[in-house]
């Protein structure tokens, strides 16, 4: 994991396409501004995990009985 120190209004650029800006720092919370192409999904971790859990659940529902997802 790369760890970087940034101050308010400083940014990080990823692969010339994604820019992350430190918008505000209040106590133990940091507000980020993210600019990315529309085809790049950006989610908070808990939303990302919920999306993937729902996709796995849906996949399991469509599996024929007696088969697992790896068959």
C-alpha atoms as a printed R data frame, in Angstrom:
   type eleno elety resid chain resno       x       y       z
1  ATOM     1    CA   UNK     A     1   0.000   0.000   0.000
2  ATOM     2    CA   UNK     A     2   1.291   3.426  -0.919
3  ATOM     3    CA   UNK     A     3   0.780   5.957   1.879
4  ATOM     4    CA   UNK     A     4   0.926   9.662   1.029
5  ATOM     5    CA   UNK     A     5   0.633  12.747   3.201
6  ATOM     6    CA   UNK     A     6  -1.496  15.538   1.731
7  ATOM     7    CA   UNK     A     7  -2.778  18.846   3.059
8  ATOM     8    CA   UNK     A     8  -6.067  20.575   2.336
9  ATOM     9    CA   UNK     A     9  -6.439  21.444  -1.370
10 ATOM    10    CA   UNK     A    10  -3.579  19.134  -2.379
11 ATOM    11    CA   UNK     A    11  -4.268  16.256  -4.728
12 ATOM    12    CA   UNK     A    12  -3.204  12.854  -5.999
13 ATOM    13    CA   UNK     A    13  -3.408  11.799  -9.658
14 ATOM    14    CA   UNK     A    14  -3.863   8.159 -10.638
15 ATOM    15    CA   UNK     A    15  -3.072   7.013 -14.176
16 ATOM    16    CA   UNK     A    16  -3.693  10.474 -15.714
17 ATOM    17    CA   UNK     A    17  -7.451   9.845 -15.379
18 ATOM    18    CA   UNK     A    18  -8.370  10.017 -11.704
19 ATOM    19    CA   UNK     A    19  -7.746  12.976  -9.429
20 ATOM    20    CA   UNK     A    20  -8.349  12.883  -5.688
21 ATOM    21    CA   UNK     A    21  -8.355  16.232  -3.875
22 ATOM    22    CA   UNK     A    22  -8.340  16.768  -0.111
23 ATOM    23    CA   UNK     A    23 -11.346  19.083   0.195
24 ATOM    24    CA   UNK     A    24 -11.536  19.420   3.974
25 ATOM    25    CA   UNK     A    25 -10.075  18.010   7.175
26 ATOM    26    CA   UNK     A    26 -12.197  18.126  10.333
27 ATOM    27    CA   UNK     A    27 -10.919  16.265  13.359
28 ATOM    28    CA   UNK     A    28 -10.571  12.611  12.367
29 ATOM    29    CA   UNK     A    29 -12.510  12.982   9.089
30 ATOM    30    CA   UNK     A    30 -11.145  13.851   5.672
31 ATOM    31    CA   UNK     A    31 -13.424  14.939   2.824
32 ATOM    32    CA   UNK     A    32 -12.251  13.887  -0.619
33 ATOM    33    CA   UNK     A    33 -13.212  15.173  -4.027
34 ATOM    34    CA   UNK     A    34 -12.808  12.604  -6.802
35 ATOM    35    CA   UNK     A    35 -12.759  13.273 -10.523
36 ATOM    36    CA   UNK     A    36 -12.844  10.139 -12.685
37 ATOM    37    CA   UNK     A    37 -14.132   9.106 -16.118
38 ATOM    38    CA   UNK     A    38 -17.813   8.145 -16.142
39 ATOM    39    CA   UNK     A    39 -16.933   4.524 -16.948
40 ATOM    40    CA   UNK     A    40 -14.870   4.197 -13.732
41 ATOM    41    CA   UNK     A    41 -17.103   3.319 -10.770
42 ATOM    42    CA   UNK     A    42 -16.219   5.090  -7.509
43 ATOM    43    CA   UNK     A    43 -17.855   3.790  -4.320
44 ATOM    44    CA   UNK     A    44 -17.310   3.920  -0.584
45 ATOM    45    CA   UNK     A    45 -16.031   0.526   0.635
46 ATOM    46    CA   UNK     A    46 -19.313  -0.419   2.354
47 ATOM    47    CA   UNK     A    47 -21.310   0.373  -0.803
48 ATOM    48    CA   UNK     A    48 -18.843  -1.584  -2.947
49 ATOM    49    CA   UNK     A    49 -19.172  -4.615  -0.647
50 ATOM    50    CA   UNK     A    50 -22.981  -4.398  -0.641
51 ATOM    51    CA   UNK     A    51 -23.073  -4.259  -4.457
52 ATOM    52    CA   UNK     A    52 -20.840  -7.311  -4.732
53 ATOM    53    CA   UNK     A    53 -22.731  -9.238  -2.036
54 ATOM    54    CA   UNK     A    54 -25.986  -8.575  -3.875
55 ATOM    55    CA   UNK     A    55 -24.430  -9.692  -7.173
56 ATOM    56    CA   UNK     A    56 -23.228 -12.940  -5.577
57 ATOM    57    CA   UNK     A    57 -26.649 -13.477  -4.013
58 ATOM    58    CA   UNK     A    58 -28.328 -12.953  -7.370
59 ATOM    59    CA   UNK     A    59 -25.845 -15.315  -9.019
60 ATOM    60    CA   UNK     A    60 -26.609 -17.997  -6.410
61 ATOM    61    CA   UNK     A    61 -30.356 -17.624  -7.003
62 ATOM    62    CA   UNK     A    62 -29.874 -18.311 -10.705
63 ATOM    63    CA   UNK     A    63 -27.730 -21.441 -10.168
64 ATOM    64    CA   UNK     A    64 -29.483 -24.768 -10.803
65 ATOM    65    CA   UNK     A    65 -30.040 -26.758  -7.581
66 ATOM    66    CA   UNK     A    66 -27.058 -28.869  -6.521
67 ATOM    67    CA   UNK     A    67 -24.439 -26.789  -8.306
68 ATOM    68    CA   UNK     A    68 -22.105 -24.305  -6.734
69 ATOM    69    CA   UNK     A    69 -20.746 -21.121  -8.324
70 ATOM    70    CA   UNK     A    70 -17.404 -22.784  -9.169
71 ATOM    71    CA   UNK     A    71 -18.809 -25.643 -11.264
